[in-house]
Amino acid sequence: MWDGKALVVDEEGLDLTSQRAAEIEAALSLADIAKELETFASIDGLAIGIRDASGLILRATFVCERVRPIN
């Protein structure tokens, strides 16, 4: 996982049955992480890279763009 500043590597990982399962797991993980953030002002976005034995196969990203402040 990349939070715009630091890379966090999951040494254990998950053994998933398909690329679709990996896509769903990445999306759910990003949603869980985003729910715990206090503010998006301090991040450029979040990304999770999904790898197999051959290397990177998928990168899921979460980006929050503030268009205008809410009063």
All heavy atoms as a GROMACS GRO file, in nm:
protein
  534
    1MET      N    1   0.084  -0.117   0.000
    1MET     CA    2   0.000   0.000   0.000
    1MET      C    3   0.088   0.123   0.000
    1MET      O    4   0.190   0.128   0.069
    1MET     CB    5  -0.090   0.001   0.124
    1MET     CG    6  -0.186   0.118   0.121
    1MET     SD    7  -0.272   0.143   0.275
    1MET     CE    8  -0.149   0.238   0.363
    2TRP      N    9   0.049   0.222  -0.077
    2TRP     CA   10   0.120   0.350  -0.084
    2TRP      C   11   0.023   0.460  -0.044
    2TRP      O   12  -0.088   0.468  -0.097
    2TRP     CB   13   0.168   0.375  -0.227
    2TRP     CG   14   0.227   0.510  -0.249
    2TRP    CD1   15   0.169   0.614  -0.314
    2TRP    CD2   16   0.354   0.557  -0.204
    2TRP    NE1   17   0.252   0.723  -0.314
    2TRP    CE2   18   0.367   0.690  -0.246
    2TRP    CE3   19   0.457   0.500  -0.132
    2TRP    CZ2   20   0.479   0.766  -0.219
    2TRP    CZ3   21   0.569   0.575  -0.105
    2TRP    CH2   22   0.580   0.707  -0.149
    3ASP      N   23   0.060   0.544   0.053
    3ASP     CA   24  -0.028   0.651   0.099
    3ASP      C   25   0.019   0.789   0.053
    3ASP      O   26  -0.021   0.890   0.107
    3ASP     CB   27  -0.044   0.647   0.250
    3ASP     CG   28   0.082   0.685   0.326
    3ASP    OD1   29   0.185   0.716   0.261
    3ASP    OD2   30   0.079   0.683   0.449
    4GLY      N   31   0.102   0.794  -0.047
    4GLY     CA   32   0.154   0.921  -0.096
    4GLY      C   33   0.286   0.959  -0.031
    4GLY      O   34   0.356   1.045  -0.080
    5LYS      N   35   0.318   0.895   0.081
    5LYS     CA   36   0.440   0.926   0.153
    5LYS      C   37   0.522   0.802   0.186
    5LYS      O   38   0.643   0.808   0.190
    5LYS     CB   39   0.407   1.000   0.283
    5LYS     CG   40   0.343   1.134   0.261
    5LYS     CD   41   0.307   1.200   0.391
    5LYS     CE   42   0.235   1.329   0.361
    5LYS     NZ   43   0.154   1.376   0.468
    6ALA      N   44   0.455   0.694   0.214
    6ALA     CA   45   0.525   0.574   0.260
    6ALA      C   46   0.466   0.449   0.195
    6ALA      O   47   0.347   0.442   0.165
    6ALA     CB   48   0.516   0.562   0.411
    7LEU      N   49   0.552   0.352   0.176
    7LEU     CA   50   0.512   0.222   0.123
    7LEU      C   51   0.504   0.124   0.239
    7LEU      O   52   0.597   0.112   0.318
    7LEU     CB   53   0.615   0.173   0.021
    7LEU     CG   54   0.590   0.034  -0.039
    7LEU    CD1   55   0.464   0.034  -0.123
    7LEU    CD2   56   0.710  -0.008  -0.121
    8VAL      N   57   0.392   0.055   0.249
    8VAL     CA   58   0.373  -0.048   0.351
    8VAL      C   59   0.357  -0.180   0.277
    8VAL      O   60   0.268  -0.197   0.195
    8VAL     CB   61   0.247  -0.020   0.437
    8VAL    CG1   62   0.226  -0.131   0.538
    8VAL    CG2   63   0.258   0.114   0.505
    9VAL      N   64   0.447  -0.273   0.306
    9VAL     CA   65   0.447  -0.402   0.237
    9VAL      C   66   0.383  -0.507   0.327
    9VAL      O   67   0.419  -0.520   0.444
    9VAL     CB   68   0.591  -0.445   0.200
    9VAL    CG1   69   0.591  -0.581   0.135
    9VAL    CG2   70   0.653  -0.340   0.109
   10ASP      N   71   0.289  -0.581   0.271
   10ASP     CA   72   0.226  -0.692   0.342
   10ASP      C   73   0.308  -0.817   0.310
   10ASP      O   74   0.298  -0.872   0.202
   10ASP     CB   75   0.082  -0.709   0.296
   10ASP     CG   76   0.010  -0.825   0.363
   10ASP    OD1   77   0.072  -0.897   0.443
   10ASP    OD2   78  -0.109  -0.844   0.333
   11GLU      N   79   0.391  -0.858   0.402
   11GLU     CA   80   0.480  -0.973   0.380
   11GLU      C   81   0.403  -1.105   0.375
   11GLU      O   82   0.448  -1.200   0.313
   11GLU     CB   83   0.586  -0.979   0.491
   11GLU     CG   84   0.678  -0.859   0.496
   11GLU     CD   85   0.771  -0.849   0.377
   11GLU    OE1   86   0.793  -0.950   0.307
   11GLU    OE2   87   0.822  -0.738   0.353
   12GLU      N   88   0.288  -1.111   0.441
   12GLU     CA   89   0.210  -1.233   0.447
   12GLU      C   90   0.123  -1.250   0.323
   12GLU      O   91   0.120  -1.355   0.261
   12GLU     CB   92   0.122  -1.230   0.572
   12GLU     CG   93   0.086  -1.366   0.625
   12GLU     CD   94   0.020  -1.353   0.760
   12GLU    OE1   95   0.087  -1.311   0.856
   12GLU    OE2   96  -0.100  -1.385   0.766
   13GLY      N   97   0.046  -1.150   0.289
   13GLY     CA   98  -0.038  -1.152   0.171
   13GLY      C   99  -0.159  -1.243   0.184
   13GLY      O  100  -0.183  -1.304   0.288
   14LEU      N  101  -0.234  -1.251   0.076
   14LEU     CA  102  -0.352  -1.336   0.067
   14LEU      C  103  -0.341  -1.422  -0.057
   14LEU      O  104  -0.288  -1.378  -0.159
   14LEU     CB  105  -0.480  -1.252   0.056
   14LEU     CG  106  -0.515  -1.161   0.174
   14LEU    CD1  107  -0.634  -1.073   0.138
   14LEU    CD2  108  -0.547  -1.245   0.296
   15ASP      N  109  -0.394  -1.541  -0.052
   15ASP     CA  110  -0.400  -1.629  -0.167
   15ASP      C  111  -0.542  -1.623  -0.222
   15ASP      O  112  -0.634  -1.680  -0.162
   15ASP     CB  113  -0.362  -1.772  -0.127
   15ASP     CG  114  -0.346  -1.864  -0.246
   15ASP    OD1  115  -0.334  -1.813  -0.360
   15ASP    OD2  116  -0.346  -1.987  -0.226
   16LEU      N  117  -0.561  -1.550  -0.333
   16LEU     CA  118  -0.694  -1.530  -0.389
   16LEU      C  119  -0.713  -1.617  -0.513
   16LEU      O  120  -0.617  -1.652  -0.580
   16LEU     CB  121  -0.715  -1.383  -0.421
   16LEU     CG  122  -0.701  -1.291  -0.300
   16LEU    CD1  123  -0.697  -1.146  -0.341
   16LEU    CD2  124  -0.814  -1.315  -0.201
   17THR      N  125  -0.838  -1.649  -0.543
   17THR     CA  126  -0.868  -1.747  -0.648
   17THR      C  127  -0.869  -1.691  -0.790
   17THR      O  128  -0.860  -1.768  -0.885
   17THR     CB  129  -1.005  -1.811  -0.621
   17THR    OG1  130  -1.105  -1.708  -0.616
   17THR    CG2  131  -1.003  -1.886  -0.489
   18SER      N  132  -0.880  -1.557  -0.804
   18SER     CA  133  -0.890  -1.500  -0.939
   18SER      C  134  -0.849  -1.353  -0.936
   18SER      O  135  -0.837  -1.292  -0.829
   18SER     CB  136  -1.033  -1.512  -0.991
   18SER     OG  137  -1.120  -1.430  -0.915
   19GLN      N  138  -0.832  -1.297  -1.054
   19GLN     CA  139  -0.801  -1.155  -1.062
   19GLN      C  140  -0.920  -1.074  -1.011
   19GLN      O  141  -0.903  -0.973  -0.944
   19GLN     CB  142  -0.765  -1.112  -1.204
   19GLN     CG  143  -0.729  -0.964  -1.208
   19GLN     CD  144  -0.654  -0.920  -1.329
   19GLN    OE1  145  -0.593  -1.002  -1.397
   19GLN    NE2  146  -0.656  -0.792  -1.357
   20ARG      N  147  -1.040  -1.118  -1.039
   20ARG     CA  148  -1.160  -1.047  -0.991
   20ARG      C  149  -1.162  -1.044  -0.838
   20ARG      O  150  -1.194  -0.942  -0.778
   20ARG     CB  151  -1.287  -1.112  -1.046
   20ARG     CG  152  -1.414  -1.044  -1.003
   20ARG     CD  153  -1.423  -0.902  -1.061
   20ARG     NE  154  -1.546  -0.840  -1.017
   20ARG     CZ  155  -1.559  -0.712  -0.989
   20ARG    NH1  156  -1.456  -0.631  -1.004
   20ARG    NH2  157  -1.672  -0.662  -0.949
   21ALA      N  158  -1.127  -1.155  -0.775
   21ALA     CA  159  -1.121  -1.161  -0.629
   21ALA      C  160  -1.016  -1.062  -0.577
   21ALA      O  161  -1.038  -0.996  -0.475
   21ALA     CB  162  -1.089  -1.302  -0.582
   22ALA      N  163  -0.906  -1.048  -0.648
   22ALA     CA  164  -0.801  -0.951  -0.609
   22ALA      C  165  -0.852  -0.808  -0.624
   22ALA      O  166  -0.825  -0.723  -0.539
   22ALA     CB  167  -0.676  -0.973  -0.693
   23GLU      N  168  -0.926  -0.781  -0.730
   23GLU     CA  169  -0.982  -0.648  -0.752
   23GLU      C  170  -1.078  -0.611  -0.639
   23GLU      O  171  -1.075  -0.500  -0.585
   23GLU     CB  172  -1.055  -0.641  -0.886
   23GLU     CG  173  -0.964  -0.653  -1.005
   23GLU     CD  174  -1.038  -0.679  -1.136
   23GLU    OE1  175  -1.164  -0.693  -1.133
   23GLU    OE2  176  -0.973  -0.684  -1.241
   24ILE      N  177  -1.164  -0.704  -0.601
   24ILE     CA  178  -1.261  -0.680  -0.494
   24ILE      C  179  -1.190  -0.659  -0.361
   24ILE      O  180  -1.221  -0.566  -0.287
   24ILE     CB  181  -1.362  -0.796  -0.486
   24ILE    CG1  182  -1.450  -0.795  -0.612
   24ILE    CG2  183  -1.446  -0.788  -0.358
   24ILE    CD1  184  -1.535  -0.920  -0.629
   25GLU      N  185  -1.093  -0.743  -0.330
   25GLU     CA  186  -1.017  -0.730  -0.205
   25GLU      C  187  -0.945  -0.596  -0.198
   25GLU      O  188  -0.944  -0.530  -0.094
   25GLU     CB  189  -0.918  -0.844  -0.191
   25GLU     CG  190  -0.841  -0.844  -0.061
   25GLU     CD  191  -0.928  -0.864   0.062
   25GLU    OE1  192  -1.030  -0.935   0.053
   25GLU    OE2  193  -0.893  -0.808   0.168
   26ALA      N  194  -0.885  -0.552  -0.309
   26ALA     CA  195  -0.816  -0.424  -0.312
   26ALA      C  196  -0.914  -0.309  -0.289
   26ALA      O  197  -0.886  -0.216  -0.212
   26ALA     CB  198  -0.742  -0.406  -0.444
   27ALA      N  199  -1.029  -0.313  -0.355
   27ALA     CA  200  -1.129  -0.207  -0.340
   27ALA      C  201  -1.181  -0.201  -0.196
   27ALA      O  202  -1.195  -0.093  -0.138
   27ALA     CB  203  -1.245  -0.229  -0.437
   28LEU      N  204  -1.210  -0.316  -0.138
   28LEU     CA  205  -1.258  -0.318   0.001
   28LEU      C  206  -1.152  -0.269   0.098
   28LEU      O  207  -1.182  -0.197   0.193
   28LEU     CB  208  -1.304  -0.460   0.038
   28LEU     CG  209  -1.429  -0.510  -0.035
   28LEU    CD1  210  -1.453  -0.657  -0.003
   28LEU    CD2  211  -1.550  -0.426   0.000
   29SER      N  212  -1.027  -0.305   0.073
   29SER     CA  213  -0.917  -0.260   0.159
   29SER      C  214  -0.901  -0.108   0.152
   29SER      O  215  -0.883  -0.042   0.254
   29SER     CB  216  -0.786  -0.328   0.120
   29SER     OG  217  -0.794  -0.466   0.145
   30LEU      N  218  -0.908  -0.052   0.031
   30LEU     CA  219  -0.898   0.094   0.016
   30LEU      C  220  -1.013   0.164   0.087
   30LEU      O  221  -0.993   0.267   0.153
   30LEU     CB  222  -0.897   0.132  -0.132
   30LEU     CG  223  -0.768   0.106  -0.207
   30LEU    CD1  224  -0.788   0.129  -0.356
   30LEU    CD2  225  -0.655   0.192  -0.154
   31ALA      N  226  -1.134   0.109   0.076
   31ALA     CA  227  -1.249   0.170   0.144
   31ALA      C  228  -1.230   0.168   0.295
   31ALA      O  229  -1.259   0.267   0.362
   31ALA     CB  230  -1.377   0.096   0.105
   32ASP      N  231  -1.182   0.057   0.349
   32ASP     CA  232  -1.157   0.049   0.494
   32ASP      C  233  -1.053   0.150   0.539
   32ASP      O  234  -1.070   0.215   0.643
   32ASP     CB  235  -1.112  -0.092   0.533
   32ASP     CG  236  -1.225  -0.193   0.535
   32ASP    OD1  237  -1.343  -0.151   0.538
   32ASP    OD2  238  -1.196  -0.314   0.533
   33ILE      N  239  -0.947   0.164   0.463
   33ILE     CA  240  -0.841   0.260   0.497
   33ILE      C  241  -0.896   0.402   0.490
   33ILE      O  242  -0.872   0.483   0.579
   33ILE     CB  243  -0.720   0.242   0.404
   33ILE    CG1  244  -0.655   0.106   0.427
   33ILE    CG2  245  -0.620   0.356   0.424
   33ILE    CD1  246  -0.560   0.063   0.317
   34ALA      N  247  -0.971   0.434   0.385
   34ALA     CA  248  -1.024   0.569   0.367
   34ALA      C  249  -1.119   0.607   0.481
   34ALA      O  250  -1.121   0.721   0.526
   34ALA     CB  251  -1.095   0.580   0.233
   35LYS      N  252  -1.195   0.511   0.533
   35LYS     CA  253  -1.288   0.538   0.644
   35LYS      C  254  -1.214   0.579   0.770
   35LYS      O  255  -1.268   0.652   0.852
   35LYS     CB  256  -1.373   0.415   0.674
   35LYS     CG  257  -1.486   0.395   0.577
   35LYS     CD  258  -1.579   0.288   0.627
   35LYS     CE  259  -1.534   0.153   0.581
   35LYS     NZ  260  -1.629   0.045   0.612
   36GLU      N  261  -1.091   0.534   0.786
   36GLU     CA  262  -1.015   0.563   0.907
   36GLU      C  263  -0.937   0.694   0.899
   36GLU      O  264  -0.885   0.740   1.001
   36GLU     CB  265  -0.919   0.448   0.936
   36GLU     CG  266  -0.991   0.320   0.971
   36GLU     CD  267  -0.897   0.204   0.998
   36GLU    OE1  268  -0.776   0.228   1.018
   36GLU    OE2  269  -0.944   0.090   0.998
   37LEU      N  270  -0.929   0.754   0.783
   37LEU     CA  271  -0.855   0.879   0.769
   37LEU      C  272  -0.934   0.995   0.826
   37LEU      O  273  -1.054   1.006   0.804
   37LEU     CB  274  -0.825   0.906   0.621
   37LEU     CG  275  -0.733   0.806   0.552
   37LEU    CD1  276  -0.725   0.840   0.403
   37LEU    CD2  277  -0.596   0.805   0.614
   38GLU      N  278  -0.867   1.082   0.900
   38GLU     CA  279  -0.935   1.199   0.956
   38GLU      C  280  -0.962   1.304   0.850
   38GLU      O  281  -1.063   1.370   0.852
   38GLU     CB  282  -0.850   1.258   1.069
   38GLU     CG  283  -0.850   1.173   1.192
   38GLU     CD  284  -0.778   1.241   1.305
   38GLU    OE1  285  -0.778   1.366   1.311
   38GLU    OE2  286  -0.722   1.169   1.388
   39THR      N  287  -0.868   1.323   0.762
   39THR     CA  288  -0.884   1.424   0.658
   39THR      C  289  -0.807   1.380   0.534
   39THR      O  290  -0.709   1.309   0.543
   39THR     CB  291  -0.833   1.562   0.704
   39THR    OG1  292  -0.847   1.653   0.595
   39THR    CG2  293  -0.688   1.557   0.746
   40PHE      N  294  -0.855   1.424   0.420
   40PHE     CA  295  -0.785   1.393   0.296
   40PHE      C  296  -0.685   1.501   0.260
   40PHE      O  297  -0.614   1.491   0.163
   40PHE     CB  298  -0.885   1.376   0.181
   40PHE     CG  299  -0.974   1.258   0.198
   40PHE    CD1  300  -1.108   1.273   0.223
   40PHE    CD2  301  -0.923   1.130   0.189
   40PHE    CE1  302  -1.190   1.163   0.240
   40PHE    CE2  303  -1.004   1.020   0.206
   40PHE     CZ  304  -1.138   1.036   0.231
   41ALA      N  305  -0.680   1.610   0.339
   41ALA     CA  306  -0.591   1.721   0.308
   41ALA      C  307  -0.445   1.680   0.314
   41ALA      O  308  -0.362   1.739   0.246
   41ALA     CB  309  -0.616   1.836   0.405
   42SER      N  310  -0.413   1.579   0.392
   42SER     CA  311  -0.273   1.544   0.413
   42SER      C  312  -0.225   1.430   0.322
   42SER      O  313  -0.112   1.386   0.335
   42SER     CB  314  -0.251   1.504   0.560
   42SER     OG  315  -0.328   1.390   0.590
   43ILE      N  316  -0.310   1.380   0.234
   43ILE     CA  317  -0.267   1.270   0.147
   43ILE      C  318  -0.288   1.306   0.001
   43ILE      O  319  -0.374   1.386  -0.033
   43ILE     CB  320  -0.342   1.139   0.180
   43ILE    CG1  321  -0.491   1.152   0.153
   43ILE    CG2  322  -0.314   1.093   0.320
   43ILE    CD1  323  -0.564   1.022   0.152
   44ASP      N  324  -0.209   1.246  -0.084
   44ASP     CA  325  -0.224   1.263  -0.229
   44ASP      C  326  -0.310   1.154  -0.289
   44ASP      O  327  -0.341   1.158  -0.406
   44ASP     CB  328  -0.087   1.261  -0.296
   44ASP     CG  329  -0.001   1.379  -0.255
   44ASP    OD1  330  -0.058   1.487  -0.231
   44ASP    OD2  331   0.121   1.362  -0.245
   45GLY      N  332  -0.346   1.056  -0.211
   45GLY     CA  333  -0.424   0.943  -0.258
   45GLY      C  334  -0.368   0.816  -0.196
   45GLY      O  335  -0.267   0.818  -0.127
   46LEU      N  336  -0.436   0.709  -0.220
   46LEU     CA  337  -0.394   0.578  -0.170
   46LEU      C  338  -0.385   0.483  -0.288
   46LEU      O  339  -0.462   0.495  -0.384
   46LEU     CB  340  -0.496   0.523  -0.070
   46LEU     CG  341  -0.525   0.605   0.054
   46LEU    CD1  342  -0.646   0.548   0.126
   46LEU    CD2  343  -0.404   0.606   0.145
   47ALA      N  344  -0.295   0.388  -0.280
   47ALA     CA  345  -0.284   0.287  -0.386
   47ALA      C  346  -0.246   0.154  -0.322
   47ALA      O  347  -0.170   0.150  -0.226
   47ALA     CB  348  -0.179   0.327  -0.489
   48ILE      N  349  -0.302   0.049  -0.376
   48ILE     CA  350  -0.267  -0.086  -0.336
   48ILE      C  351  -0.222  -0.160  -0.462
   48ILE      O  352  -0.294  -0.162  -0.562
   48ILE     CB  353  -0.385  -0.160  -0.270
   48ILE    CG1  354  -0.418  -0.095  -0.136
   48ILE    CG2  355  -0.353  -0.307  -0.252
   48ILE    CD1  356  -0.534  -0.158  -0.064
   49GLY      N  357  -0.104  -0.218  -0.456
   49GLY     CA  358  -0.053  -0.298  -0.567
   49GLY      C  359  -0.076  -0.446  -0.537
   49GLY      O  360  -0.047  -0.492  -0.427
   50ILE      N  361  -0.129  -0.516  -0.634
   50ILE     CA  362  -0.154  -0.660  -0.621
   50ILE      C  363  -0.051  -0.731  -0.708
   50ILE      O  364  -0.036  -0.700  -0.826
   50ILE     CB  365  -0.296  -0.699  -0.668
   50ILE    CG1  366  -0.402  -0.614  -0.596
   50ILE    CG2  367  -0.320  -0.847  -0.651
   50ILE    CD1  368  -0.409  -0.633  -0.448
   51ARG      N  369   0.019  -0.826  -0.648
   51ARG     CA  370   0.126  -0.897  -0.718
   51ARG      C  371   0.101  -1.047  -0.717
   51ARG      O  372   0.037  -1.098  -0.628
   51ARG     CB  373   0.259  -0.870  -0.649
   51ARG     CG  374   0.293  -0.723  -0.633
   51ARG     CD  375   0.419  -0.702  -0.555
   51ARG     NE  376   0.535  -0.755  -0.625
   51ARG     CZ  377   0.606  -0.692  -0.716
   51ARG    NH1  378   0.574  -0.570  -0.748
   51ARG    NH2  379   0.709  -0.747  -0.774
   52ASP      N  380   0.156  -1.112  -0.816
   52ASP     CA  381   0.167  -1.257  -0.813
   52ASP      C  382   0.315  -1.291  -0.817
   52ASP      O  383   0.400  -1.202  -0.802
   52ASP     CB  384   0.087  -1.324  -0.926
   52ASP     CG  385   0.141  -1.295  -1.065
   52ASP    OD1  386   0.249  -1.231  -1.078
   52ASP    OD2  387   0.078  -1.337  -1.163
   53ALA      N  388   0.349  -1.415  -0.836
   53ALA     CA  389   0.490  -1.455  -0.835
   53ALA      C  390   0.572  -1.386  -0.944
   53ALA      O  391   0.692  -1.370  -0.931
   53ALA     CB  392   0.500  -1.607  -0.850
   54SER      N  393   0.505  -1.342  -1.051
   54SER     CA  394   0.575  -1.276  -1.162
   54SER      C  395   0.588  -1.126  -1.146
   54SER      O  396   0.658  -1.062  -1.222
   54SER     CB  397   0.502  -1.306  -1.293
   54SER     OG  398   0.496  -1.444  -1.316
   55GLY      N  399   0.514  -1.066  -1.052
   55GLY     CA  400   0.522  -0.922  -1.033
   55GLY      C  401   0.385  -0.858  -1.026
   55GLY      O  402   0.283  -0.923  -1.006
   56LEU      N  403   0.383  -0.726  -1.043
   56LEU     CA  404   0.261  -0.646  -1.031
   56LEU      C  405   0.160  -0.684  -1.138
   56LEU      O  406   0.192  -0.691  -1.257
   56LEU     CB  407   0.296  -0.497  -1.043
   56LEU     CG  408   0.185  -0.397  -1.015
   56LEU    CD1  409   0.142  -0.404  -0.870
   56LEU    CD2  410   0.231  -0.258  -1.050
   57ILE      N  411   0.034  -0.708  -1.097
   57ILE     CA  412  -0.072  -0.739  -1.193
   57ILE      C  413  -0.187  -0.639  -1.188
   57ILE      O  414  -0.265  -0.629  -1.281
   57ILE     CB  415  -0.129  -0.882  -1.175
   57ILE    CG1  416  -0.185  -0.900  -1.034
   57ILE    CG2  417  -0.024  -0.986  -1.205
   57ILE    CD1  418  -0.266  -1.027  -1.018
   58LEU      N  419  -0.195  -0.563  -1.078
   58LEU     CA  420  -0.307  -0.473  -1.061
   58LEU      C  421  -0.269  -0.363  -0.962
   58LEU      O  422  -0.202  -0.390  -0.863
   58LEU     CB  423  -0.428  -0.551  -1.006
   58LEU     CG  424  -0.549  -0.473  -0.957
   58LEU    CD1  425  -0.628  -0.421  -1.077
   58LEU    CD2  426  -0.639  -0.562  -0.873
   59ARG      N  427  -0.310  -0.240  -0.991
   59ARG     CA  428  -0.292  -0.131  -0.894
   59ARG      C  429  -0.428  -0.066  -0.878
   59ARG      O  430  -0.485  -0.012  -0.973
   59ARG     CB  431  -0.191  -0.029  -0.942
   59ARG     CG  432  -0.173   0.085  -0.841
   59ARG     CD  433  -0.065   0.185  -0.880
   59ARG     NE  434   0.066   0.122  -0.876
   59ARG     CZ  435   0.146   0.107  -0.982
   59ARG    NH1  436   0.108   0.151  -1.100
   59ARG    NH2  437   0.263   0.049  -0.970
   60ALA      N  438  -0.482  -0.071  -0.758
   60ALA     CA  439  -0.609  -0.006  -0.726
   60ALA      C  440  -0.576   0.126  -0.657
   60ALA      O  441  -0.490   0.130  -0.569
   60ALA     CB  442  -0.693  -0.095  -0.635
   61THR      N  443  -0.644   0.233  -0.696
   61THR     CA  444  -0.616   0.364  -0.638
   61THR      C  445  -0.742   0.429  -0.585
   61THR      O  446  -0.852   0.406  -0.635
   61THR     CB  447  -0.549   0.458  -0.740
   61THR    OG1  448  -0.637   0.474  -0.852
   61THR    CG2  449  -0.416   0.405  -0.787
   62PHE      N  450  -0.724   0.511  -0.485
   62PHE     CA  451  -0.831   0.591  -0.428
   62PHE      C  452  -0.780   0.734  -0.426
   62PHE      O  453  -0.676   0.762  -0.368
   62PHE     CB  454  -0.863   0.546  -0.285
   62PHE     CG  455  -0.967   0.630  -0.216
   62PHE    CD1  456  -1.101   0.601  -0.230
   62PHE    CD2  457  -0.930   0.738  -0.138
   62PHE    CE1  458  -1.197   0.679  -0.168
   62PHE    CE2  459  -1.025   0.817  -0.076
   62PHE     CZ  460  -1.160   0.786  -0.090
   63VAL      N  461  -0.856   0.824  -0.490
   63VAL     CA  462  -0.816   0.965  -0.496
   63VAL      C  463  -0.934   1.048  -0.451
   63VAL      O  464  -1.046   1.028  -0.495
   63VAL     CB  465  -0.774   1.006  -0.639
   63VAL    CG1  466  -0.739   1.153  -0.645
   63VAL    CG2  467  -0.658   0.920  -0.687
   64CYS      N  468  -0.908   1.143  -0.363
   64CYS     CA  469  -1.010   1.237  -0.318
   64CYS      C  470  -0.966   1.375  -0.362
   64CYS      O  471  -0.857   1.420  -0.329
   64CYS     CB  472  -1.024   1.230  -0.167
   64CYS     SG  473  -1.152   1.342  -0.105
   65GLU      N  474  -1.051   1.441  -0.438
   65GLU     CA  475  -1.019   1.575  -0.486
   65GLU      C  476  -1.122   1.674  -0.431
   65GLU      O  477  -1.242   1.659  -0.455
   65GLU     CB  478  -1.023   1.579  -0.639
   65GLU     CG  479  -0.994   1.713  -0.698
   65GLU     CD  480  -1.005   1.711  -0.850
   65GLU    OE1  481  -1.022   1.606  -0.909
   65GLU    OE2  482  -0.998   1.822  -0.907
   66ARG      N  483  -1.076   1.770  -0.353
   66ARG     CA  484  -1.164   1.871  -0.301
   66ARG      C  485  -1.192   1.974  -0.409
   66ARG      O  486  -1.101   2.042  -0.454
   66ARG     CB  487  -1.099   1.937  -0.180
   66ARG     CG  488  -1.195   1.956  -0.068
   66ARG     CD  489  -1.130   2.016   0.053
   66ARG     NE  490  -1.128   1.912   0.154
   66ARG     CZ  491  -1.043   1.905   0.252
   66ARG    NH1  492  -0.947   1.993   0.261
   66ARG    NH2  493  -1.050   1.810   0.340
   67VAL      N  494  -1.317   1.984  -0.451
   67VAL     CA  495  -1.354   2.078  -0.556
   67VAL      C  496  -1.380   2.216  -0.497
   67VAL      O  497  -1.337   2.318  -0.550
   67VAL     CB  498  -1.476   2.026  -0.635
   67VAL    CG1  499  -1.521   2.127  -0.739
   67VAL    CG2  500  -1.446   1.892  -0.697
   68ARG      N  501  -1.453   2.219  -0.387
   68ARG     CA  502  -1.478   2.344  -0.316
   68ARG      C  503  -1.509   2.310  -0.171
   68ARG      O  504  -1.558   2.202  -0.140
   68ARG     CB  505  -1.593   2.423  -0.377
   68ARG     CG  506  -1.727   2.356  -0.370
   68ARG     CD  507  -1.838   2.444  -0.429
   68ARG     NE  508  -1.963   2.372  -0.427
   68ARG     CZ  509  -2.043   2.359  -0.322
   68ARG    NH1  510  -2.012   2.416  -0.208
   68ARG    NH2  511  -2.156   2.290  -0.329
   69PRO      N  512  -1.482   2.401  -0.080
   69PRO     CA  513  -1.512   2.375   0.061
   69PRO      C  514  -1.662   2.376   0.086
   69PRO      O  515  -1.737   2.447   0.018
   69PRO     CB  516  -1.442   2.489   0.136
   69PRO     CG  517  -1.417   2.594   0.035
   69PRO     CD  518  -1.414   2.528  -0.100
   70ILE      N  519  -1.703   2.298   0.184
   70ILE     CA  520  -1.843   2.298   0.226
   70ILE      C  521  -1.857   2.393   0.345
   70ILE      O  522  -1.780   2.387   0.439
   70ILE     CB  523  -1.887   2.156   0.267
   70ILE    CG1  524  -1.873   2.060   0.150
   70ILE    CG2  525  -2.029   2.158   0.321
   70ILE    CD1  526  -1.898   1.917   0.188
   71ASN      N  527  -1.954   2.480   0.337
   71ASN     CA  528  -1.974   2.579   0.446
   71ASN      C  529  -2.046   2.517   0.560
   71ASN      O  530  -2.123   2.439   0.564
   71ASN     CB  531  -2.050   2.701   0.395
   71ASN     CG  532  -1.968   2.774   0.289
   71ASN    OD1  533  -1.846   2.769   0.291
   71ASN    ND2  534  -2.035   2.840   0.199
   0.00000   0.00000   0.00000
